Amino acid sequence: MRAAAPAVRPGGPRPDTAEPQTDRLRYLDAATRQIARGMDLDEMLQELCRAAVPAFADVALVHLYDPLPVGDEVADPPGVLRLHAMDHAPLPKAAVRGSGPLPPVADTARAAEVVQLSPTGPLAGLLRAGRPVFGDLPGIRSVVAELLGVANSPGTVPPGRRLILAPLHGRSHAMGSVVLIRGPGRADFTGDDLLVASQLATHTALGIHKAVLYAREASVADALQRMMLPPSLPKPAGVQLASRYLPASRTAQVGGDWYDAILLPGNRVALVIGDVMGHSMTSAAIMGQLRTIVQTLAGLDLPPDEVLHHLDEQAERLGSEHTATCLYAMYDPVLHRLLVSNAGHLPPVLLHPDGSTEVLPVPPGVPIGVGGGGFESTEMHAPAGSTLLLYTDGLVESRDSDVLTGVDRLRARLRAAASGSGPPAPAEVCDQALGTLGAGNRDDDIALLAARFEGILPETVAYWYMAPRPQTARQARRLTRRTLRDWGLDALVESTELMVSEVVANAVRFASRPITLRLLCTDVLRCEVGDNSPLVPRMRHARLSDEGGRGLFLVDQLAQSWGATRVSTGKVVWFEQPLPGPLGDQEHT
């Protein structure tokens, strides 16, 4: 139920005697400016009540349609009015507040939370007409009694001209009503007061209309932005991931911050953080386009600097004046290496296992959309147990401090997170990085992506280069058999040999350079075969008379999952199998 309880403003003139016209206009000017200060629906109604009580009336009640009509798509509003309760008022829901002695209706109005309207009833007709009326109008007392929830006792409604019912009428719809009541100790409303009430209601209705449209647009933009963020993060071997996204405190501040984690061939993972300049629905839409472009480029397995170079080219083709910052990092858990390229974004912070922090020395580059390129990839060691934190500027920049001060504070919070026993989990790092920002005022969106590097032990990886010859499939089977027995995976020897033989034989047919065979034993057994041909194999159903064409069908039947990925040097065909027995119930790192 949408309902409005009045607020009291101490002081202010009481119109007990006839006021000069200039005083009435002066009051109306101050009241409309006060109403216009409201930023959202609740603030708008609070300001209306503060402006009306006690300067103009002793009690003010506002009923609004639920849901409120928005735009021009609804011809007639729904038939439910709700009394709007102020969030800040320390009173029961639907309570009435006024100044001085209240009329009897104040006690009975506590039950007036929901009013079911008849589309053909007198109250609905008054609301559609849009003109304020006095309480002494014939039949109006029963209408107001219905509105106040005392339909069976219309005698509790203040008699005479001590009550005004002013409909709230937007540009094309009735939105509700405001009831203004004067107590027994004050003079009745006059005809001029009816005009004042009409102006108060008109300005309030227009403000409500704008507030509802504004809230709807902001809600759509926020939903659009959240839908474009990854619903969940992948779980690659050798790295743990966590993320946070906090929108700006003000509804208007809908930005273009985004993060992503993308699985790459060879158990690698791409870590992405970006920020589109500006705060609008356009920023959120551009963010979605850039994120999609990055995902497509990452699928090509390009180096980070080339990803940003192509992203910059595509951003220029979008024809938008918006620019964006982006940082793209590629982590290899086998080599424990990190490859990073930056396009004008803030450098990431690395939390070492000993609790020390480091701002990675990555060349800043120019933002996406500026043109000129010149991006560089920086390679560095990623020690096991360390955590990389990628973030947007909303985390470290505010009206009170510059970026350098914010980064220093961030590093101090991360050191505090590592002061406990053992390295903190990525989720703990994100929470510690945010500190008290989660509940405070924020001028900008905040996006975080934390990656704890665990790596893959060298003894769980086997890697070979083999010439593309007819004998290579037999060689691959022999190497696979020996490796699996060394790892204690005898139960997987037969099926893995068969699948490796089929995939390697297919690679030999098209490769003109040495092919690669890699086995990884993590929480699953993964086999990868790479060659320099970009032709990706497709599974087909062979006929009984065909001599071949059954290789990938066998892989599809025997493997838990399989796939083929194009890379910059050709392609990689891979398949995975669950580990047998108790090995399959634990992660191998």
Secondary structure as GFF3:
##gff-version 3
##sequence-region A 1 589
A	DSSP	beta_strand	3	4	.	.	.	ID=ss1
A	DSSP	alpha_helix	21	36	.	.	.	ID=ss2
A	DSSP	alpha_helix	41	52	.	.	.	ID=ss3
A	DSSP	beta_strand	59	65	.	.	.	ID=ss4
A	DSSP	beta_strand	80	83	.	.	.	ID=ss5
A	DSSP	alpha_helix	105	108	.	.	.	ID=ss6
A	DSSP	three_ten_helix	109	111	.	.	.	ID=ss7
A	DSSP	beta_strand	114	116	.	.	.	ID=ss8
A	DSSP	alpha_helix	122	129	.	.	.	ID=ss9
A	DSSP	beta_strand	133	134	.	.	.	ID=ss10
A	DSSP	alpha_helix	140	147	.	.	.	ID=ss11
A	DSSP	three_ten_helix	154	156	.	.	.	ID=ss12
A	DSSP	beta_strand	163	169	.	.	.	ID=ss13
A	DSSP	beta_strand	174	181	.	.	.	ID=ss14
A	DSSP	alpha_helix	191	228	.	.	.	ID=ss15
A	DSSP	beta_strand	239	246	.	.	.	ID=ss16
A	DSSP	beta_strand	256	264	.	.	.	ID=ss17
A	DSSP	beta_strand	268	276	.	.	.	ID=ss18
A	DSSP	alpha_helix	281	299	.	.	.	ID=ss19
A	DSSP	alpha_helix	304	317	.	.	.	ID=ss20
A	DSSP	beta_strand	324	332	.	.	.	ID=ss21
A	DSSP	beta_strand	337	343	.	.	.	ID=ss22
A	DSSP	beta_strand	349	351	.	.	.	ID=ss23
A	DSSP	beta_strand	357	359	.	.	.	ID=ss24
A	DSSP	beta_strand	377	381	.	.	.	ID=ss25
A	DSSP	beta_strand	387	391	.	.	.	ID=ss26
A	DSSP	three_ten_helix	393	395	.	.	.	ID=ss27
A	DSSP	alpha_helix	403	417	.	.	.	ID=ss28
A	DSSP	alpha_helix	426	434	.	.	.	ID=ss29
A	DSSP	beta_strand	446	453	.	.	.	ID=ss30
A	DSSP	three_ten_helix	458	460	.	.	.	ID=ss31
A	DSSP	beta_strand	461	466	.	.	.	ID=ss32
A	DSSP	alpha_helix	472	486	.	.	.	ID=ss33
A	DSSP	three_ten_helix	490	492	.	.	.	ID=ss34
A	DSSP	alpha_helix	493	510	.	.	.	ID=ss35
A	DSSP	beta_strand	515	521	.	.	.	ID=ss36
A	DSSP	beta_strand	524	531	.	.	.	ID=ss37
A	DSSP	alpha_helix	551	558	.	.	.	ID=ss38
A	DSSP	beta_strand	561	567	.	.	.	ID=ss39
A	DSSP	beta_strand	570	578	.	.	.	ID=ss40
A	DSSP	three_ten_helix	581	585	.	.	.	ID=ss41
###
